[in-house]
């Protein structure tokens, strides 16, 4: 057209899409505005936006993105607290193997409890999905709270002649409780999605 938005491609000498020789095909040209939209906008929105979604979709997606960012920051803070709790950067006597063993015990307790919870609750998830979704959200918050508080139970430096053994045991138990909460969240939250 006169504004240069469409481009005619001449198919001289070989067959075009309709099998005829010498006819032009109309293709869209990617001008900078369309290219930016295609690269920065389209991948994050459903096909046909805004006509294909409810009117409140953009507001929902905005707050969902904010919530996702806050969850990411919360996860980073939790990871920092857990690393301090196992002694990374704090305790000269801690080793990487010791940290791996703590996390191994934590993860094993979570896996076993997830299987046990799923087998105990089984068919009960279908009867009250909103109840289980709220339960999963509550357990997620409890698990995150335990993860953040657990490192605070370990003193910064052992007293003279004392050891961190008892405190490390409490720390491991707290980490395992948090992982149990997260395993329950995975089972209850996944089973209650509709």
BAFI-3210 file (N, C-alpha, C; in Angstrom, 3 decimals, decimal comma, padded with zeros to 6 digits):
// residues 194
n [1|2|3|4|5|6|7|8|9|10|11|12|13|14|15|16|17|18|19|20|21|22|23|24|25|26|27|28|29|30|31|32|33|34|35|36|37|38|39|40|41|42|43|44|45|46|47|48|49|50|51|52|53|54|55|56|57|58|59|60|61|62|63|64|65|66|67|68|69|70|71|72|73|74|75|76|77|78|79|80|81|82|83|84|85|86|87|88|89|90|91|92|93|94|95|96|97|98|99|100|101|102|103|104|105|106|107|108|109|110|111|112|113|114|115|116|117|118|119|120|121|122|123|124|125|126|127|128|129|130|131|132|133|134|135|136|137|138|139|140|141|142|143|144|145|146|147|148|149|150|151|152|153|154|155|156|157|158|159|160|161|162|163|164|165|166|167|168|169|170|171|172|173|174|175|176|177|178|179|180|181|182|183|184|185|186|187|188|189|190|191|192|193|194]
n.u [000,833|000,248|001,595|003,659|003,475|002,922|004,320|004,947|005,841|007,331|006,794|008,377|009,105|009,033|006,869|004,219|002,502|-000,140|000,187|000,358|002,231|004,130|002,478|001,933|002,749|001,431|003,099|003,760|005,590|008,222|008,258|009,990|008,304|006,421|008,176|009,317|007,017|006,421|008,634|008,909|006,363|004,352|005,246|004,561|001,876|-001,437|-002,471|-004,114|-004,633|-005,997|-008,518|-009,027|-009,130|-010,441|-011,617|-010,200|-007,743|-005,136|-004,619|-004,711|-002,510|-000,425|-000,319|000,158|002,707|004,135|003,814|005,210|007,819|008,251|008,187|010,481|012,480|012,023|012,728|015,462|016,353|015,698|017,358|019,841|019,709|019,574|022,037|023,773|022,984|023,960|026,566|028,070|030,426|030,442|031,175|034,251|034,779|032,958|032,094|031,815|030,806|029,482|027,384|026,073|025,199|023,402|021,443|020,701|019,521|017,405|015,978|015,306|013,547|011,466|010,641|009,751|007,679|005,957|005,053|003,814|001,802|000,271|-000,654|-002,187|-004,188|-005,215|-008,078|-009,474|-008,919|-010,492|-013,005|-013,089|-011,712|-011,033|-010,565|-008,270|-006,523|-006,234|-005,184|-002,735|-001,483|-001,246|000,433|002,696|003,508|004,079|006,218|008,128|008,500|009,653|012,021|013,270|013,590|015,037|017,970|018,511|018,518|020,938|023,849|026,062|028,815|030,450|030,403|033,222|034,856|032,470|030,155|028,680|027,002|024,431|022,878|023,058|021,652|019,061|018,721|018,778|016,463|014,549|014,885|014,077|011,389|010,430|010,804|009,033|006,651|006,735|006,587|004,012|002,658|003,222|001,841|-000,858|-001,443|-001,008|-002,900|-005,265|-005,733|-007,732]
n.v [-001,198|002,398|003,315|001,601|-000,763|-003,325|-005,776|-006,696|-009,718|-010,940|-013,781|-014,774|-017,049|-019,380|-021,643|-020,299|-020,163|-020,890|-022,443|-021,230|-019,478|-016,460|-014,815|-012,424|-012,556|-011,544|-010,381|-009,720|-006,967|-006,481|-003,877|-001,561|-001,020|-003,127|-005,256|-004,900|-005,270|-007,914|-009,225|-008,348|-008,181|-010,023|-012,718|-012,892|-012,633|-013,988|-015,513|-013,382|-011,347|-008,225|-009,288|-011,978|-012,559|-012,147|-008,927|-008,209|-009,406|-008,301|-006,835|-008,934|-010,464|-008,670|-008,430|-011,086|-011,371|-009,620|-010,998|-013,332|-012,286|-011,409|-013,899|-015,002|-013,334|-013,893|-016,606|-016,388|-015,102|-017,079|-019,171|-018,014|-017,835|-020,560|-021,496|-020,094|-021,347|-023,980|-023,439|-022,285|-019,986|-018,998|-020,729|-022,093|-024,777|-026,198|-028,243|-028,821|-031,355|-031,899|-030,007|-030,989|-033,474|-032,655|-031,406|-033,619|-035,333|-033,694|-033,565|-036,253|-036,728|-035,093|-036,320|-038,860|-038,114|-036,817|-038,931|-040,494|-038,720|-038,397|-041,017|-041,350|-039,375|-039,604|-040,116|-038,025|-035,485|-034,652|-034,003|-031,521|-029,146|-026,388|-026,122|-027,731|-026,298|-023,897|-025,019|-025,952|-023,512|-022,383|-024,266|-023,901|-021,332|-021,862|-023,663|-021,993|-020,099|-021,703|-022,406|-019,897|-019,258|-021,338|-021,155|-019,201|-020,435|-021,512|-020,724|-017,923|-018,346|-021,060|-021,594|-021,433|-024,448|-025,706|-027,331|-027,332|-029,389|-030,202|-028,006|-028,162|-030,495|-029,740|-027,841|-029,466|-030,991|-028,959|-028,110|-030,449|-030,569|-028,302|-029,148|-031,266|-029,859|-028,543|-030,730|-031,636|-029,417|-029,616|-031,992|-031,538|-029,052|-029,613|-031,623|-030,299|-028,523|-027,073]
n.w [000,000|000,054|002,301|002,637|004,144|003,334|001,182|-002,121|-003,520|-006,317|-008,190|-010,395|-012,933|-011,355|-009,542|-007,573|-004,380|-005,145|-007,341|-009,814|-012,317|-012,103|-010,508|-007,868|-004,343|-001,272|001,504|004,951|006,083|008,392|010,209|012,401|014,713|014,639|014,782|017,329|018,858|018,212|019,273|021,962|023,122|022,146|022,900|025,582|025,923|025,383|022,260|020,065|021,857|022,794|022,518|023,000|025,684|029,087|030,344|032,687|032,535|032,079|034,435|036,282|035,347|035,734|038,589|039,190|038,144|039,806|042,215|041,568|041,307|043,948|045,209|044,145|045,265|047,959|047,941|047,413|049,760|051,607|050,720|051,250|054,052|054,691|053,734|055,433|057,746|057,462|057,670|055,647|054,747|057,309|059,443|060,165|060,395|058,876|056,067|052,528|052,022|054,414|054,254|051,989|052,949|054,936|053,354|051,840|053,749|054,457|052,004|051,581|053,721|052,911|050,490|051,336|053,082|051,288|049,644|051,616|052,537|050,203|049,857|052,156|051,937|049,353|047,639|048,741|047,867|045,722|046,713|048,112|046,698|046,987|049,699|049,987|048,396|049,833|052,156|051,128|050,437|052,997|054,264|052,701|053,467|056,167|055,888|054,609|056,625|058,631|057,303|057,193|059,896|061,052|060,731|062,624|065,023|065,463|067,153|066,557|067,026|068,573|072,117|074,383|074,388|073,897|071,626|068,345|067,853|069,042|068,313|065,558|065,104|065,836|063,858|061,546|061,995|061,876|059,203|057,949|058,753|057,420|054,773|054,705|054,928|052,424|050,703|051,233|050,304|047,566|046,886|047,794|046,595|043,868|043,418|043,785|041,742|039,273]
ca.u [000,000|000,969|002,421|004,774|003,335|002,895|005,320|004,629|006,962|007,040|007,204|008,633|009,934|008,741|005,487|003,865|001,697|-001,355|000,542|000,439|003,471|004,099|001,577|002,580|002,252|001,492|003,657|003,870|006,951|008,435|008,757|010,507|007,235|005,880|009,227|009,374|005,830|006,538|009,700|008,768|004,988|003,610|005,555|004,050|000,422|-002,097|-002,764|-005,343|-004,816|-006,829|-009,856|-009,179|-009,063|-011,382|-011,124|-009,307|-006,560|-003,880|-004,428|-004,350|-001,162|000,502|-000,145|000,768|004,131|004,671|003,865|006,315|009,068|008,390|008,535|011,889|013,282|011,860|013,528|016,871|016,597|015,646|018,584|020,932|019,588|019,919|023,490|024,366|022,673|024,852|027,907|028,793|030,892|030,345|031,867|035,467|034,811|031,979|032,594|030,801|030,198|028,532|026,217|025,362|024,515|022,248|020,405|020,249|018,571|016,230|015,218|014,752|012,360|010,398|010,135|008,992|006,428|005,072|004,427|002,921|000,637|-000,564|-001,330|-003,187|-005,300|-005,723|-009,270|-010,116|-008,623|-011,543|-014,240|-013,033|-010,471|-010,680|-010,012|-006,905|-005,687|-005,933|-004,289|-001,417|-000,901|-000,881|001,609|003,829|003,958|004,685|007,523|009,041|008,812|010,613|013,304|013,891|013,877|015,958|019,369|018,626|018,650|022,346|024,607|027,066|030,083|030,275|031,053|034,507|034,729|031,177|030,083|027,428|026,308|023,015|022,218|022,972|020,573|017,818|018,669|018,399|015,053|013,755|014,923|013,252|009,989|010,105|010,704|007,775|005,601|006,777|006,110|002,560|002,214|003,266|000,783|-002,190|-001,620|-001,117|-004,125|-006,470|-005,843|-008,815]
ca.v [000,000|003,657|003,538|000,660|-001,795|-004,631|-005,917|-007,683|-010,528|-011,478|-015,173|-014,981|-018,172|-020,610|-021,702|-019,673|-020,992|-021,398|-023,262|-020,443|-018,743|-015,026|-014,027|-011,904|-012,964|-010,444|-010,772|-008,589|-006,477|-006,248|-002,545|-001,572|-001,118|-004,492|-006,151|-004,772|-005,907|-009,357|-009,754|-007,993|-008,178|-011,221|-013,952|-012,882|-012,502|-015,026|-015,201|-012,608|-010,374|-008,313|-009,800|-013,380|-012,713|-011,298|-007,549|-008,049|-010,254|-007,559|-006,555|-010,214|-010,848|-007,746|-008,810|-012,404|-011,144|-009,042|-012,092|-014,195|-011,608|-011,474|-015,277|-015,183|-012,661|-014,690|-017,808|-016,025|-014,876|-018,382|-019,895|-017,385|-018,249|-021,981|-021,646|-019,672|-022,361|-025,142|-022,972|-021,760|-018,619|-018,590|-021,673|-022,612|-026,231|-026,857|-028,679|-028,971|-032,664|-031,751|-029,295|-031,910|-034,474|-031,994|-031,242|-034,953|-035,767|-032,834|-033,948|-037,594|-036,609|-034,525|-037,312|-039,885|-037,536|-036,556|-040,207|-040,883|-037,828|-038,727|-042,301|-041,190|-038,511|-040,239|-039,645|-036,924|-034,211|-034,270|-033,555|-030,114|-028,612|-025,067|-026,391|-028,232|-025,223|-023,029|-025,792|-025,946|-022,177|-022,221|-025,096|-023,260|-020,250|-022,468|-024,181|-020,869|-019,525|-022,594|-022,254|-018,622|-019,208|-022,413|-020,732|-018,336|-021,290|-021,872|-019,554|-017,441|-019,017|-021,915|-021,146|-022,118|-025,846|-026,251|-027,760|-026,998|-030,633|-030,155|-026,988|-028,671|-031,476|-028,960|-027,236|-030,513|-031,313|-027,833|-028,197|-031,589|-030,151|-027,390|-029,934|-032,006|-028,893|-028,304|-031,931|-031,607|-028,369|-030,158|-032,982|-030,928|-028,008|-030,219|-032,407|-029,458|-027,602|-027,358]
ca.w [000,000|-000,046|003,480|002,626|005,161|002,704|000,145|-003,137|-003,962|-007,637|-008,341|-011,815|-013,310|-010,627|-009,068|-006,297|-003,499|-005,763|-008,478|-011,044|-012,498|-012,349|-009,663|-006,669|-003,032|-000,328|002,801|005,874|006,321|009,814|010,518|013,785|015,718|014,615|015,238|018,791|019,422|018,035|020,118|023,373|023,606|021,774|023,624|026,951|025,919|024,596|020,869|019,891|022,923|023,998|022,226|023,375|027,139|029,821|030,527|033,832|032,352|032,221|035,870|036,912|034,946|036,388|039,991|039,207|037,909|041,040|043,178|041,161|041,652|045,409|045,543|043,789|046,293|049,177|047,764|047,561|051,188|052,269|050,370|052,001|055,454|054,795|053,567|056,697|058,745|057,342|057,980|054,487|054,950|058,704|060,316|059,536|060,470|058,013|054,773|051,487|052,222|055,515|053,734|051,088|053,772|055,562|052,336|051,464|054,782|054,321|050,822|051,783|054,586|052,095|049,532|052,057|053,589|050,156|049,275|052,712|052,536|049,036|050,066|053,218|051,524|048,143|046,934|049,458|047,224|044,779|047,350|048,532|046,110|047,538|051,023|049,831|047,843|050,972|053,007|050,483|050,595|054,405|054,526|052,038|054,342|057,355|055,485|054,387|057,931|059,292|056,607|057,559|061,322|061,453|060,938|063,795|066,200|065,604|067,597|065,599|067,314|069,754|073,355|074,586|074,787|073,484|070,234|067,657|067,537|069,396|067,503|064,180|065,080|065,805|062,527|060,604|062,240|061,348|057,738|057,543|058,919|056,322|053,542|054,815|054,564|050,980|050,040|051,361|049,382|046,206|046,696|047,953|045,587|042,552|043,319|043,884|040,598|038,315]
c.u [000,867|001,889|003,587|004,678|003,304|003,869|004,849|005,893|006,556|007,606|007,475|009,522|009,710|007,361|005,336|002,992|000,466|-001,067|000,647|001,760|003,190|003,151|002,321|001,952|002,407|002,031|003,772|005,333|007,081|009,075|009,180|009,429|006,652|006,916|009,347|008,182|005,959|007,575|009,420|007,364|004,311|003,979|004,928|002,534|-000,201|-002,363|-004,105|-005,610|-005,082|-008,200|-010,091|-009,199|-010,118|-010,781|-010,130|-008,017|-005,260|-003,595|-004,028|-002,910|-000,114|000,766|000,440|002,275|004,799|004,817|005,013|007,669|009,314|008,755|009,994|012,796|013,213|012,695|015,013|017,228|016,612|016,910|019,782|020,907|019,971|021,416|024,237|024,162|023,562|026,308|028,683|029,136|030,885|031,253|033,073|035,491|033,833|032,589|031,448|030,078|029,170|027,256|025,394|024,594|023,299|021,113|019,868|019,221|017,275|015,365|014,596|013,503|011,193|009,803|009,269|007,664|005,459|004,336|003,424|001,654|-000,294|-001,307|-002,397|-004,407|-005,980|-006,891|-009,945|-009,896|-009,754|-012,764|-014,241|-011,760|-010,063|-010,063|-008,551|-005,982|-005,286|-004,964|-002,869|-000,744|-000,444|000,374|002,854|004,388|004,621|006,088|008,539|009,448|009,847|011,984|014,022|014,326|014,954|017,398|019,564|018,799|020,087|023,104|025,684|028,407|029,886|030,995|032,348|034,270|033,412|031,212|028,735|026,585|024,822|022,243|022,067|021,854|019,223|017,638|018,224|016,933|014,156|013,731|014,045|011,771|009,559|009,933|009,446|006,614|005,565|006,302|004,586|001,977|002,180|002,136|-000,591|-002,446|-001,787|-002,409|-005,369|-006,595|-006,952|-008,844]
c.v [001,246|003,916|002,548|-000,446|-003,196|-004,638|-006,982|-008,404|-011,147|-012,884|-015,460|-016,193|-019,436|-020,522|-020,995|-020,633|-021,578|-022,209|-022,503|-019,698|-017,259|-014,220|-013,562|-012,462|-011,768|-010,968|-009,528|-008,224|-006,171|-004,877|-002,519|-001,713|-002,513|-005,490|-006,105|-005,459|-007,420|-009,961|-009,522|-008,179|-009,527|-012,481|-014,029|-012,783|-013,597|-014,555|-014,463|-011,592|-009,013|-008,928|-011,214|-013,617|-011,844|-009,903|-007,376|-008,858|-009,503|-007,254|-007,826|-010,578|-009,948|-008,192|-010,206|-012,292|-010,550|-010,134|-013,037|-013,592|-011,665|-012,887|-015,555|-014,557|-013,434|-015,960|-017,533|-015,796|-016,188|-019,182|-019,332|-017,837|-019,718|-022,210|-021,191|-020,736|-023,585|-024,735|-022,419|-020,298|-018,150|-019,435|-022,254|-024,139|-026,922|-027,161|-028,752|-030,307|-032,610|-031,051|-030,203|-032,952|-033,885|-031,860|-032,586|-035,468|-034,968|-033,292|-035,326|-037,521|-036,022|-035,524|-038,361|-039,329|-037,212|-037,811|-040,632|-040,032|-038,151|-040,034|-042,201|-040,401|-039,017|-039,550|-038,448|-035,568|-033,736|-033,663|-032,076|-029,453|-027,247|-025,203|-026,813|-027,177|-024,255|-023,730|-025,773|-024,589|-021,933|-023,029|-024,520|-022,138|-020,787|-022,985|-023,078|-020,218|-020,388|-022,467|-020,966|-018,577|-020,210|-021,945|-019,846|-019,143|-021,726|-020,638|-019,193|-018,127|-019,876|-021,328|-021,932|-023,533|-026,466|-026,703|-027,358|-028,230|-030,602|-029,143|-027,441|-029,705|-030,774|-028,331|-028,266|-030,898|-030,212|-027,864|-029,333|-031,263|-029,219|-028,168|-030,779|-031,092|-028,683|-029,527|-032,005|-030,544|-028,905|-031,121|-032,309|-029,871|-028,579|-030,987|-031,535|-028,469|-028,039|-026,301]
c.w [000,000|001,135|003,566|003,656|004,574|001,541|-000,826|-003,525|-005,290|-007,742|-009,817|-012,016|-012,506|-010,001|-007,729|-005,511|-004,157|-007,013|-009,790|-011,095|-012,619|-011,494|-008,417|-005,402|-002,104|001,001|003,663|006,052|007,817|010,015|011,977|014,858|015,793|015,121|016,762|019,442|019,344|018,987|021,602|023,937|023,382|022,561|025,021|027,037|025,063|023,169|020,784|020,976|022,309|023,758|022,738|024,886|027,816|030,059|031,673|033,704|032,607|033,687|036,614|036,605|035,591|037,823|040,135|038,994|039,144|042,102|042,843|041,510|043,161|045,857|045,234|044,848|047,602|049,094|047,917|049,032|051,960|051,978|051,130|053,460|055,625|054,652|054,827|057,764|058,666|057,490|056,809|054,734|056,388|059,589|059,586|059,499|059,541|056,651|053,779|051,636|053,348|055,061|052,825|051,894|054,481|054,557|051,849|052,468|054,701|053,152|050,951|052,656|053,806|051,131|050,215|052,546|052,460|049,715|050,349|052,719|051,373|049,246|051,158|052,751|050,255|047,469|047,605|048,779|046,319|045,452|047,724|047,992|046,673|048,930|050,901|049,249|048,957|051,931|052,439|050,635|052,033|054,734|053,855|052,906|055,608|057,023|055,263|055,703|058,663|058,646|057,003|059,024|061,733|061,637|062,167|065,072|066,449|066,057|066,577|065,805|068,554|070,961|073,539|075,085|074,362|072,042|069,653|067,385|067,827|068,576|066,055|064,055|065,028|064,431|061,489|060,761|061,669|059,816|057,235|057,684|057,793|055,023|053,542|054,445|053,052|050,199|050,095|050,426|047,951|045,926|046,742|046,893|044,198|042,366|043,303|042,734|039,675|037,282]
res [x|x|x|x|x|x|x|x|x|x|x|x|x|x|x|x|x|x|x|x|x|x|x|x|x|x|x|x|x|x|x|x|x|x|x|x|x|x|x|x|x|x|x|x|x|x|x|x|x|x|x|x|x|x|x|x|x|x|x|x|x|x|x|x|x|x|x|x|x|x|x|x|x|x|x|x|x|x|x|x|x|x|x|x|x|x|x|x|x|x|x|x|x|x|x|x|x|x|x|x|x|x|x|x|x|x|x|x|x|x|x|x|x|x|x|x|x|x|x|x|x|x|x|x|x|x|x|x|x|x|x|x|x|x|x|x|x|x|x|x|x|x|x|x|x|x|x|x|x|x|x|x|x|x|x|x|x|x|x|x|x|x|x|x|x|x|x|x|x|x|x|x|x|x|x|x|x|x|x|x|x|x|x|x|x|x|x|x|x|x|x|x|x|x]
***
